[in-house]
Amino acid sequence: MEVNQYLEMFIDESKEHLQACSEHLLELEKNPDDLAIVGEIFRSAHTLKGMSATMGFEDLADLTHKMENVLDAIRNEKIHVTPDILDVVFESVDHLEEMVQDIASGGDGKRDVQSTVEWLKRIEAGETPPHHDADTEKATQAPEQTATTNLKLVYDDFEKTVISQSVEQGVKAYEISVTLRDDCLLKAARVFMVFEILEKNGDVIKSSPTVEKLEEEQFDSLFSVAFISKESASDLQQKLMKVSEVDVVEVTEIDVAAFKEVIEEKPAEPVKKPENVESATVPATPAQPEKKTSAAAKASTPAASKTIRVNIERLDILMNLFEELVIDRGRLLSIADEVGHGELSETVERMSRTMGDLQNIILTMRMVPVETVFNRFPKMVRQISRDTNKKITLEVIGAETELDRTVIDEIGDPLVHLIRNSCDHGIEKPEVRRQKGKPEEGTVELRAYHSGNYVFIEIEDDGAGINRDKVLEKAISKGVITPETAGSLTDKQINELILASGFSTADVVSDLSGRGVGLDVVKTTIESLGGNISIESTQDVGSTFSIQLPLTLSIISVMLVEIEKEIYAIPLSSIIETSIIRSADILNAHNQKVIDFRGKVVPLVFLEEVFEVPRNEAVDDEFHSVVIVRKGEKLAGLVVDSFIGQQEIVLKSLGDYLTNIFAISGATILGNGKVALIIDCNALM
């Protein structure tokens, strides 16, 4: 089978199943007795195992199978759910996510997961892991013999059916455990000799470890085999003990009564073992019916999906083609105005309305719920709370809010930094929270909502807040501010000092924070997306980080302005209003020209000076056209020659050769074919 054509589908579906596993595991931790949740996780894991085996990613399938065994034991009530057991299962999911990511990047999906696999085997055998911290992880990285004393065979439906039918026909089924001597040098050779004897006396159904690992000597001294034969247990034991360097042989007859219960519950269908696959991947049925149900399990079966998967590159091509149409629309509007032909103007207007609807549909197609970014955070917060011995709850609100895919791709890392910051610097230890009269469990709230042409994402915590004195002390010591200016700063300005490059108030450098890298990157990334970030904080009450982002980055509304004969575009999202002022209204303050705008002192920025526009003739100095723009709480007045009007334009990059042009974020092609530069108001502020 040619699997490359299915690779993209495999990667997408694998990510969906792993995300479902993570979400249900978090739910299971809150409701450890709800076996319906375990069933949901088991189904996702089982599907992933089958897909991985079919695609030939054996390491992925093998790890998923080990995790599936633990889940099967939990849902059959052989194991009780504890946070420490879930730590190992979460670790397995993390490994699986990284293996899938490696495959998506062109790798083979292989990863060293030996320590995790060992713990999964030990949990399956009934052993309870200790608190799974960094020290425990080191302890688990012991050789394989730490788990081989507890090797246990777990059967799938096909194997259970084969064993049951064999017993019905008078053949006996055994589990045989063989232990080699510690000083055995050629273990693979001894395994071969054991299997040679077994194959002469019956059929091998299954082995643990797998045959491949036995051949590669990836085991310590013990291996187990499921075996059907007409020979007696004592005869088999005697024959196997004749193999040199075999220390112990234990032969136990398999009780197939439990197998029959499972088989009888399933519909009577012929069982066929898949070709070239070592173990079947049909969904397993639990040995006993689930006793508890969740709301998810009670929900009715959804209707057939009416969605299709579309490669994002096709949407990008579609968007580029539409952008060209937008440029041509502007050109047609310009020509229609010049010609003054009635029918032409009417046709162009109708076409403009149709293109407006088309534009909305294309932009909507590119919109992705922020849930695709948010869904990684509950598991991350859980791990941080375990690592720091804090009690933290993450509440997610508005995950269905949609953003353009280009924005979604960029905001993941900034949000990771902000949430880690809230968990590490914000939420206090349980004993500290008790002393402050707070509940032991801290809350981090992540919410998203639309407002106008923007999406707001807020991260709020009920932690310690920002320590004003500590921030000022660090800022002065780092040279971010001078002692003279420290006293004149407002609380908001002090809060925003933590966004400075290299700034950190952490006393100890840890995996979470303290290196002075993080929040400055957050600020830079968000501003590069045309957004901004603000901070509100009250000491010992909590902090709120608010991010404002544009809905889309490709087609934006602008105000066209003229300086001499050059045309510039200012994004409407930054503009408060336009105004014409007299020269007499311009004041001087600290060598800066300013105006009084509605009771606020607003500095003026003369764009002809910023962009060094040459003047061919003198201009009237009595009046000035000013565009008032805002970035956060800061205002500025951009002085231009004249206003042209509002227009929707296509934002085009300046290319690799013009990456550092000051205060210019891109360019656009106007209806008359001329190029207009787009002003970056954030840089001018």
Summary of the structure (lengths in Angstrom):
residues: 685
radius of gyration: 33.4
end to end distance: 59.1
largest distance: 112.8
contacts: 2041
relative contact order: 0.06
helix: 45%
strand: 22%
